C-alpha cells in the first residue's frame, strides 16, 4: 500500500491539458511587461509602445526558430490552437472542396470540419490503427480531384501517437493539396521543421509544451498562401490605418484587435526557455519518463494501456484503464488519496476514442512534462497498483 498523500502535496500529470509549473522566466517576463512597459504595440509612437512591439517581434522570432520558419512574419498570433485551426480550415475550404482528416483528430479540427460539411465541404476521415497510427498510403487512396486540404494532428492528445508528418507532407505536395498540421501537443516537445515536412499551415498553442500562459497561440502560414487564406475576423491592426479594407499581408491580415501582449511576453520567455534547454533534451527526458511508466504499467494486472507500446512512437502522453474502476472514479481517487492530478474521459477527441475502442467511457490520461521526476513515476505506479487492487473482483 503506497503512502497516501495530502492534497497540499501534489503530482501534476496533466501537462497534455496545460503545462505546469511554468519556467520562472515566463512569470518574470509577464510581470516585467506589466510593471515596466504596459503600452500597446503598434498603436502609439511613444517608447513604451515601441518596447511592447519589440516583445511581440522577439516572441515571433523565437517561435520561428522552433518551427524551422525562416521568416518570423509568417507566424500570426492567435489566442490558442483552436482559433488558429479555425482560421486555417475556414480560410481555405469552400463548398464543393474535399478535405481529408485522420480518425485521431481533436474536436478543434473535427467540429470546424463538421460545421463546414453542413455548408457543402466533403470530408473523408481516414481510419487509423488501434494504437492511433495513420498509414500515409491510406491517405493517398482517398485523394480525389476536389481534394483541397489534408489536416492531421502531429500527435494525439489521447495516446500521444506521433504521425509521420514528413511522409504525409510529401504526399500532399505530390498531389498539389494543402497540408495543415495541428501541433497543439508537439510544439516545443518534438522537433518541427515546416519546410522539411512540407507544412503549409501549422497551428500551435502556447500554454502546453511551449511553456507559455493560456490565451496564447499562433498559426504559421506558408509564403504566398495568405493571398488565398481568408481571415476569421477583421478590424484594427495598427497598420495601414488610412484604409478601411483589411491588410492583405502577414501577419496583420490575421491579427485584428489589440494583442495579448502580456501573454505573448510570457510565451516568448517560454519559447526561449525551450530553445535554451533544447527540444531534443526535453524530448529525451519526457521519453524516459514515459518509457519507465509504460514498463511499470505492463507489470500491473488489470491495467489496459492504449497507444503505441514504445515511448519513442508517442509523446509523453499515456492513456490507460483499470479493470472494474471507471476512469472518472480512478482520477478522483488518484487526486484525493494520492495527490496525483490527471484527466479522465474523452479528452475532446471522440473520434480517437472510437478508434481505440474506448468510447464512450474514455480513459485515464497521464501527461508528463519536463519538470516531472522519476520518483513521481514510482509513486504513480504504486497508486495505480493500489486502485487496481481495489477494483479487482473479490
C-alpha atoms as one frame of an Amber mdcrd trajectory, in Angstrom:
protein
   0.000   0.000   0.000   1.634   3.298  -1.073   1.788   6.219   1.284  -1.300
   8.320   0.626  -0.563  11.995   0.134  -2.375  15.137   1.192  -3.928  17.405
  -1.416  -1.342  20.039  -0.456   1.349  17.752  -1.879   0.509  17.098  -5.491
   1.991  15.372  -8.506   0.985  17.149 -11.704   0.430  14.751 -14.614  -1.965
  16.895 -16.668   0.606  18.515 -18.962  -1.296  17.380 -22.066  -4.026  19.821
 -20.999  -1.718  22.640 -19.898   1.881  22.550 -18.701   2.754  23.262 -15.089
   4.841  24.542 -13.440   5.980  27.294 -15.758   9.593  28.472 -16.026  10.397
  31.302 -13.644  11.469  33.409 -16.632   7.965  33.191 -18.094   6.368  34.628
 -14.969   9.083  37.281 -14.675   8.550  38.390 -18.282   4.833  38.925 -17.731
   5.416  40.870 -14.522   8.104  42.978 -16.208   5.773  43.890 -19.066   3.004
  44.868 -16.664   5.249  46.859 -14.323   7.689  48.452 -16.748   6.037  48.706
 -20.188   2.237  48.386 -20.319   1.988  50.046 -23.731   0.042  48.801 -26.738
   2.238  47.608 -29.623   1.751  49.338 -32.970  -0.921  51.683 -31.598   1.242
  54.602 -30.460   4.579  56.282 -31.185   5.970  56.535 -27.658   8.818  54.403
 -26.370   6.647  52.090 -24.289   4.594  51.188 -27.352   7.838  50.507 -29.224
   9.065  48.341 -26.334   5.811  46.369 -26.473   6.283  45.903 -30.213   9.793
  44.605 -29.568   8.350  41.941 -27.239   5.983  40.800 -29.990   8.830  40.622
 -32.524  11.153  38.706 -30.201   8.407  36.188 -29.442   7.772  35.713 -33.159
  11.463  35.136 -33.783  11.783  32.513 -31.023   8.769  30.616 -32.367  10.055
  30.836 -35.937  13.324  29.262 -34.795  11.436  26.440 -33.084   9.392  25.553
 -36.165  12.141  25.984 -38.755  10.482  29.024 -40.309  12.988  31.384 -41.903
  10.769  34.477 -41.708   9.103  35.178 -38.368   6.438  37.314 -40.068   4.955
  34.063 -41.380   3.567  33.496 -37.870   0.271  35.133 -36.883  -0.656  35.158
 -33.206  -3.976  33.750 -32.007  -5.451  33.069 -28.597  -4.966  29.281 -28.921
  -4.572  26.427 -31.410  -8.350  26.208 -31.825  -8.541  29.730 -33.231  -5.551
  29.014 -35.474  -7.224  25.863 -36.829 -10.459  27.737 -37.460  -8.559  30.334
 -39.491  -6.827  27.575 -41.463  -9.893  25.436 -42.151 -12.486  28.149 -42.699
  -9.972  30.252 -44.584  -9.187  27.832 -47.416 -12.181  25.483 -47.721 -15.202
  26.284 -49.903 -18.409  24.382 -50.691 -17.552  21.563 -53.076 -13.994  21.172
 -51.732 -12.813  17.838 -50.327 -10.781  17.668 -47.099  -9.009  14.664 -45.564
  -8.545  14.193 -41.806  -7.389  11.319 -39.624  -9.525   9.325 -37.193  -7.413
  10.622 -34.279  -8.329  14.289 -34.572  -9.259  16.520 -31.667 -12.591  18.349
 -31.775 -10.637  21.532 -32.543 -10.324  20.009 -36.009 -13.478  17.891 -36.232
 -16.003  20.487 -35.087 -14.895  23.142 -37.598 -14.909  20.429 -40.277 -18.434
  19.292 -39.378 -19.554  22.925 -39.459 -18.054  23.282 -42.944 -19.566  19.955
 -44.003 -23.017  21.426 -43.417 -22.052  24.157 -45.899 -21.075  21.729 -48.644
 -17.490  20.699 -47.876 -16.876  16.971 -48.325 -14.925  15.206 -45.548 -13.011
  11.915 -45.625 -11.887  10.610 -42.225  -9.093   8.096 -42.767  -9.101   5.209
 -40.265  -6.074   4.676 -38.031  -4.762   1.571 -36.292  -5.984   0.722 -32.810
  -2.824   2.378 -31.495  -3.694   5.548 -33.382  -1.179   5.345 -36.246  -2.064
   6.746 -39.669  -0.754   4.957 -42.775   0.228   7.561 -45.409  -0.837   5.175
 -48.173  -4.381   5.173 -46.787  -4.362   8.941 -47.255  -3.126   8.619 -50.813
  -6.014   6.286 -51.665  -8.733   8.849 -50.798  -7.244  11.826 -52.636  -9.516
  12.927 -55.455  -9.830  15.738 -57.995 -11.638  18.004 -55.498  -9.235  17.392
 -52.605  -8.089  20.764 -51.293  -6.599  20.049 -47.877  -5.092  17.354 -45.661
  -5.321  18.127 -41.935  -3.587  15.911 -39.381  -2.694  16.128 -35.707   1.058
  15.782 -35.218   0.453  13.717 -32.085  -2.740  12.527 -30.439  -3.771  14.211
 -27.207  -5.200  10.823 -26.101  -2.472   8.290 -26.905   0.450  10.538 -27.815
   0.779   8.655 -31.118   3.155  10.572 -33.413   2.096  10.716 -37.055   4.601
  10.554 -39.965   4.455  14.198 -40.995   7.316  14.089 -43.496   5.703  11.244
 -45.467   2.280  12.906 -45.291   3.679  16.259 -46.370   5.361  14.659 -49.375
   2.062  13.088 -50.471   0.283  16.425 -50.118   2.985  18.179 -52.135   2.958
  15.461 -54.819  -0.781  15.927 -55.338  -0.783  19.714 -55.009  -3.004  19.824
 -51.930  -2.504  21.936 -48.816  -1.104  20.328 -45.668  -2.339  21.623 -42.300
  -0.875  20.308 -39.039  -2.327  20.565 -35.544   0.784  20.887 -33.361  -1.022
  21.634 -30.097   0.629  18.623 -28.430   4.045  18.858 -30.089   5.226  22.464
 -30.468   8.108  22.622 -28.010   8.029  18.864 -27.335   9.126  17.438 -30.699
  11.369  18.810 -33.449   9.336  20.546 -36.176  10.586  21.953 -39.463   7.836
  23.341 -41.659   9.993  23.312 -44.797  11.361  19.783 -44.424   7.877  18.472
 -43.559   6.214  20.422 -46.406   3.747  22.021 -43.988   1.605  24.836 -45.383
  -0.311  25.672 -42.204   0.866  24.894 -38.657  -1.408  25.608 -35.690   0.079
  25.672 -32.183  -0.825  26.684 -28.671   1.391  28.482 -26.197   0.313  27.030
 -22.882   1.461  23.417 -23.300   4.986  22.380 -24.265   5.979  25.925 -25.232
   5.748  26.739 -21.503   3.733  29.908 -22.055   0.492  31.158 -20.495  -3.029
  30.249 -21.510  -4.644  32.501 -24.092  -1.674  32.382 -26.485  -1.049  30.509
 -29.708  -0.449  31.016 -33.389  -0.617  29.933 -36.994   2.298  29.542 -39.390
   1.245  30.342 -42.975   3.460  29.314 -45.892   4.677  32.213 -48.043   2.081
  33.253 -50.607  -0.758  31.311 -49.041  -2.070  34.418 -47.277  -3.403  35.532
 -50.683  -5.827  32.572 -50.559  -6.444  32.314 -46.804  -9.420  34.343 -45.583
  -9.188  35.919 -42.103 -11.560  34.755 -39.394 -12.185  38.346 -38.296 -11.221
  41.825 -39.448 -10.567  45.113 -37.723  -7.862  47.424 -36.458  -4.291  46.185
 -36.847  -2.234  49.296 -36.115  -1.069  49.248 -39.749  -2.426  50.908 -42.903
  -4.830  52.909 -40.744  -5.677  55.150 -43.695  -7.550  52.259 -45.366 -10.875
  50.764 -44.297 -10.038  47.477 -46.017  -8.207  44.707 -44.129  -4.450  44.481
 -44.826  -3.617  41.579 -47.129  -0.134  40.828 -45.781   1.287  38.704 -42.968
   0.818  38.737 -40.067  -1.526  41.742 -39.925  -4.237  40.088 -42.024  -4.974
  37.681 -39.131  -4.169  39.857 -36.098  -7.064  42.277 -35.750  -7.527  43.928
 -32.376  -5.150  44.754 -29.561  -2.911  41.723 -28.978  -2.424  39.854 -25.726
   0.960  41.479 -25.219   1.397  40.380 -21.610   0.617  36.812 -22.651   2.972
  36.996 -25.622   5.713  38.289 -23.325   5.256  35.111 -21.315   5.100  32.972
 -24.448   8.327  34.476 -25.734  10.071  33.694 -22.457   8.660  30.154 -22.522
   9.840  29.610 -26.106  13.308  30.899 -25.253  13.404  28.517 -22.291  12.627
  25.639 -24.656  15.348  26.803 -27.069  17.885  27.108 -24.253  17.121  23.671
 -22.832  16.909  22.167 -26.325  13.926  20.373 -27.832  15.975  17.174 -28.133
  16.920  17.292 -24.440  13.315  17.936 -23.423  12.167  15.102 -25.662  14.792
  12.788 -24.182  13.706  13.392 -20.606   9.991  13.074 -21.360  10.556   9.927
 -23.404  12.487   8.412 -20.499   9.691   9.147 -18.048   7.152   7.669 -20.467
   9.193   4.514 -21.039   9.528   3.940 -17.304   5.813   4.443 -16.771   4.838
   2.115 -19.629   7.124  -0.600 -18.288   5.598  -0.235 -14.838   2.038  -0.381
 -16.125   2.822  -3.559 -18.065   3.562  -5.290 -14.762   0.246  -4.309 -13.169
  -2.640  -6.813 -13.520  -5.970  -5.368 -14.615  -4.453  -2.323 -16.321  -5.003
  -1.797 -20.073  -2.733   0.661 -21.882  -3.649   2.291 -25.206  -1.465   3.623
 -27.982   1.973   2.576 -29.231   3.820   0.104 -26.978   7.090   2.048 -27.106
   7.804   5.536 -25.806   9.702   6.524 -28.963   6.474   6.403 -31.012   4.485
   8.716 -28.752   4.727  11.973 -26.892   4.729  11.913 -23.089   1.006  11.062
 -23.035  -0.331   7.713 -21.786  -3.977   6.655 -21.667  -4.996   3.592 -19.676
  -7.901   1.984 -17.862  -8.148  -0.033 -14.668 -10.445  -3.057 -14.731 -13.501
  -2.527 -12.553 -12.812   1.193 -11.992 -14.447   3.908 -14.079 -11.963   6.491
 -15.420 -13.684   9.293 -13.507 -13.586   7.315 -10.258  -9.923   6.429 -10.812
  -8.981  10.066 -11.425 -10.878  11.163  -8.320  -9.141   8.504  -6.243  -5.729
   9.470  -7.614  -6.377  13.092  -6.680  -7.994  12.698  -3.292  -5.975   9.742
  -1.977  -2.585  10.266  -3.597  -2.445  13.889  -4.762  -1.961  12.850  -8.411
  -3.605  15.156 -10.930  -4.658  13.736 -14.311  -7.578  13.839 -16.736 -10.245
  11.188 -17.317 -12.908  10.954 -20.016 -12.951  11.551 -23.768 -10.426  14.414
 -23.882 -12.406  16.352 -26.532 -11.446  13.629 -29.028 -14.366  11.211 -29.514
 -13.001  10.100 -32.905  -9.777   8.962 -31.246 -11.667   7.046 -28.572 -13.800
   5.327 -31.191 -10.580   4.304 -32.944  -9.203   2.889 -29.694 -12.461   1.196
 -28.695 -12.796   3.281 -25.531 -15.887   5.261 -26.496 -17.984   6.331 -24.610
 -16.351   5.641 -21.242 -12.968   7.128 -22.174  -9.685   6.587 -20.364  -7.440
   7.905 -17.627  -4.790  10.133 -19.200  -1.393  10.967 -17.755   0.594  13.715
 -19.478   4.191  14.077 -18.320   6.277  17.219 -18.622   9.859  18.382 -18.419
   9.558  19.211 -14.709   8.288  15.792 -13.630  10.650  13.477 -11.745  11.438
   9.758 -11.691  10.218   9.413  -8.106   6.808  10.739  -9.160   6.550   7.910
 -11.681   7.308   5.423  -8.894   4.621   6.886  -6.649   2.105   6.923  -9.504
   2.681   3.255 -10.288   2.186   2.366  -6.622  -1.046   4.371  -6.534  -2.396
   2.755  -9.735  -1.488  -0.660  -8.345  -3.493   0.147  -5.225  -6.545   1.249
  -7.250  -6.251  -1.822  -9.462  -6.323  -3.990  -6.363  -9.401  -2.153  -5.119
 -11.147  -2.771  -8.446 -10.253  -6.456  -8.719 -13.084  -8.936  -8.135 -13.033
 -10.468  -4.659
